[in-house]
Amino acid sequence: MVKIGAHVDLTDAIGAAKTLGADTVQVFLSDPQAWKVPDLPYEGGAEALRADAAAAGLDLYVHAPYVINVASTNNRIRIPSRKLLQQIMDGASAIGAKGVVVHGGHVTANDEPAKGFDNWRKAIDALETDVPVLIENTAGGDYSMARRLERIEALWAAVTSANGGDNVGFTLDTCHAWAGGIDLATAVDQIRAITGRIDLVHANDSRDVAGSGADRHINFGAGQIPEELLVGVIAAAGAPVICETKGDMAPDIAWLRERLG
């Protein structure tokens, strides 16, 4: 049975999981748009969260802040990004997380993509952690490191050549793949051919049409992705699932469970 859950607020992660009927949850350890990591906003701290999740039989995943861009050629972005990523990895280890989801990042129009890939290699080289880094495909951007398959292939070659590269995994986001122009009918086979693995699925319908580049999640059945494609890619991946849709995600979890059987 595939474990299915949702992104929830950290402060009541265990209670939210029970309400949603979730097997697993994803949380932010800090404001996703900020560079500072405050004390963990969970009563009892990291040890309590780890113990409560274990007692509930709940797997935890962490989503790194959106501001992180370790691919950047700008020192004022790349260096703080690496520092923040290390802090998030430390926090994830403390709560017993199964992995940390990190966006692939991007370079600029004036950069060679190879510089971004090599900056990723250096970031993995420097990282000290026992928690997997789960690089997530992105929806848009001509200079993204992980939007299109050929970029994902080059990124993967770079990160797996790093010290610690065997601890790098992949998060497949269905909305991002659809918006990024990846064919969902063949996405799992194509990505596995590059990475050899899919560790986590972000299950989301898309508000916009295929190839739009728009990162706009919407609830299952309310968007543009045909049901058979959406269910098919999740089933084929066979990885734990985190829903990142809108509002109350209990119906989305139930919808997906019913169709996955």
C-alpha positions in Angstrom: 0.0 0.0 0.0 1.3 3.4 -1.0 1.5 5.8 2.0 -0.6 9.0 1.2 -0.6 12.2 3.2 -0.4 16.0 2.8 1.5 19.1 3.6 0.4 20.4 7.0 1.3 23.0 9.6 4.2 21.9 11.8 2.6 23.1 15.1 -0.1 20.5 14.9 1.3 18.0 12.5 0.2 14.9 14.3 -3.3 16.2 14.9 -3.7 17.3 11.3 -2.5 13.9 10.1 -5.2 12.2 12.2 -7.9 14.6 10.9 -6.9 14.0 7.3 -6.4 10.2 7.7 -2.8 10.7 6.5 -0.1 8.1 6.6 2.6 10.7 6.1 3.0 14.4 6.3 5.3 17.1 5.0 6.1 20.3 6.9 8.2 23.5 6.8 10.7 23.9 9.6 10.7 27.7 9.0 9.0 30.4 6.9 9.5 29.2 3.3 10.1 32.8 2.1 12.7 33.6 4.8 16.4 33.0 5.4 16.2 32.5 9.2 15.4 29.2 11.0 13.6 29.9 14.3 13.3 27.5 17.2 11.0 24.6 16.2 7.4 25.7 16.7 6.3 22.4 18.2 5.5 21.9 21.8 8.4 20.0 23.3 10.7 20.6 20.4 12.3 18.2 17.9 12.5 15.3 20.3 8.8 15.5 21.1 7.8 15.7 17.4 10.0 12.8 16.6 8.5 10.7 19.4 4.9 11.7 18.7 5.3 10.9 15.0 6.8 7.5 15.9 4.0 6.8 18.3 1.5 7.7 15.6 3.2 5.5 13.0 3.6 8.7 10.9 6.4 9.4 8.4 7.7 13.0 8.3 9.1 14.8 5.3 10.5 18.4 5.3 10.1 20.9 2.5 13.1 23.3 2.3 12.4 27.0 2.0 11.6 28.3 -1.5 14.3 31.0 -1.2 17.1 28.3 -1.4 18.9 28.3 -4.8 22.2 26.5 -4.5 22.5 26.6 -8.3 22.8 30.4 -8.4 26.0 32.0 -9.7 25.3 35.0 -7.4 27.4 34.6 -4.2 24.8 36.6 -2.2 22.2 33.9 -3.0 24.2 30.7 -3.4 26.2 31.0 -0.1 23.3 31.8 2.1 21.3 29.1 0.3 23.9 26.5 1.2 24.0 27.6 4.8 20.2 27.5 5.1 20.0 24.1 3.5 22.5 22.7 6.0 20.4 24.2 8.9 17.2 22.6 7.4 19.0 19.2 7.0 20.1 19.4 10.6 16.6 20.1 11.7 15.2 17.4 9.6 17.6 14.9 11.1 16.6 16.0 14.6 12.9 15.2 13.9 13.7 11.9 12.2 12.5 13.0 8.7 12.6 10.6 5.8 13.9 13.3 3.4 14.1 17.0 2.6 12.5 18.2 -0.6 14.6 20.9 -2.3 13.6 22.8 -5.5 16.1 22.5 -8.4 16.8 26.2 -8.6 17.9 28.1 -11.6 20.6 30.3 -13.2 20.1 33.4 -15.3 20.0 34.1 -19.0 23.7 35.2 -18.7 24.9 32.0 -17.2 25.9 28.6 -18.7 23.5 26.0 -17.2 26.7 23.9 -16.5 27.6 26.4 -13.8 24.4 25.7 -12.0 24.8 22.0 -12.2 28.3 22.2 -10.9 27.1 24.5 -8.1 24.7 21.8 -7.1 27.6 19.3 -7.1 29.6 21.6 -4.8 26.5 22.0 -2.5 26.1 18.2 -2.1 29.9 17.9 -1.6 29.7 20.3 1.3 26.6 19.0 2.9 26.8 17.0 6.2 23.7 15.0 6.8 22.2 11.5 7.1 18.9 12.6 5.6 18.3 12.3 1.9 18.1 15.4 -0.2 15.1 14.9 -2.5 15.4 17.2 -5.5 12.0 18.3 -6.9 11.3 19.0 -10.6 10.0 22.5 -11.3 7.1 23.8 -13.4 8.6 26.8 -15.2 11.6 28.9 -16.1 13.8 28.7 -19.2 16.9 28.6 -16.9 15.6 26.1 -14.4 17.9 23.2 -13.4 15.0 20.7 -13.1 12.2 21.6 -15.4 12.9 19.6 -18.5 14.2 16.0 -18.8 17.5 17.0 -20.4 18.2 19.4 -17.5 17.3 16.8 -15.0 19.7 14.4 -16.6 22.6 17.0 -16.5 21.7 17.9 -12.9 21.6 14.2 -11.9 25.0 13.6 -13.4 26.4 16.4 -11.4 24.9 15.6 -8.0 25.6 11.9 -8.2 29.3 12.6 -8.9 29.5 14.5 -5.5 30.6 13.1 -2.2 27.3 12.1 -0.7 25.7 11.8 -4.1 24.3 8.4 -3.3 22.1 10.2 -0.6 20.4 12.3 -3.2 16.8 11.3 -4.3 14.1 12.6 -6.4 10.6 14.1 -5.8 8.2 14.0 -8.7 5.6 16.7 -8.7 2.7 15.9 -11.0 1.6 19.5 -11.5 5.1 20.6 -12.1 5.7 17.9 -14.7 2.5 18.7 -16.5 3.2 22.4 -16.5 6.8 21.8 -17.4 5.9 19.9 -20.6 6.8 16.4 -19.4 4.5 13.7 -20.7 2.8 12.2 -17.6 2.1 9.0 -19.6 5.8 8.3 -19.7 7.2 10.5 -16.9 8.0 7.8 -14.4 9.9 5.6 -16.9 11.8 8.6 -18.3 12.7 10.0 -14.9 13.7 6.5 -13.6 15.9 6.1 -16.7 17.8 9.2 -15.6 17.8 8.9 -11.8 17.1 5.2 -11.1 14.7 6.3 -8.4 11.6 8.2 -7.4 11.5 8.7 -3.6 8.4 10.9 -3.1 5.5 12.1 -5.2 3.9 15.5 -4.8 0.4 14.8 -6.0 -1.4 17.8 -7.4 -3.8 18.6 -10.2 -3.0 21.6 -12.4 -5.1 24.7 -12.9 -3.4 25.3 -16.2 -2.8 23.5 -19.5 0.1 21.2 -20.2 3.4 23.0 -20.9 2.1 26.3 -19.4 5.0 26.7 -17.0 2.5 27.8 -14.4 2.9 26.3 -10.9 -0.7 26.4 -9.9 -1.9 23.5 -7.8 -5.6 22.6 -7.6 -7.7 19.8 -6.1 -8.0 16.5 -7.9 -10.7 16.5 -10.6 -10.9 20.3 -10.7 -7.9 20.9 -12.9 -6.5 20.2 -16.4 -4.8 16.8 -15.8 -6.9 13.9 -17.0 -7.8 11.6 -14.2 -6.2 8.5 -15.8 -2.9 10.3 -16.3 -2.8 11.7 -12.8 -3.7 8.4 -11.1 -1.4 6.5 -13.6 1.7 8.4 -12.9 1.2 8.2 -9.1 0.6 4.5 -9.3 3.6 3.9 -11.5 5.9 5.8 -9.2 4.9 3.6 -6.3 6.5 6.1 -3.8 5.0 7.8 -0.8 2.6 10.6 -1.7 2.2 14.1 -0.4 -0.8 16.1 -1.5 -0.3 19.8 -1.9 -3.6 20.9 -3.2 -6.0 23.5 -1.7 -8.0 23.8 1.5 -9.2 20.6 3.2 -7.1 17.9 1.6 -9.0 15.0 3.2 -11.2 14.6 0.1 -8.1 14.5 -2.1 -6.5 11.8 0.1 -9.7 9.8 0.0 -10.1 10.3 -3.8 -6.6 9.1 -4.4 -6.9 6.1 -2.1 -10.1 5.0 -3.8 -8.5 5.1 -7.3 -5.2 3.5 -6.3 -7.1 0.6 -4.7 
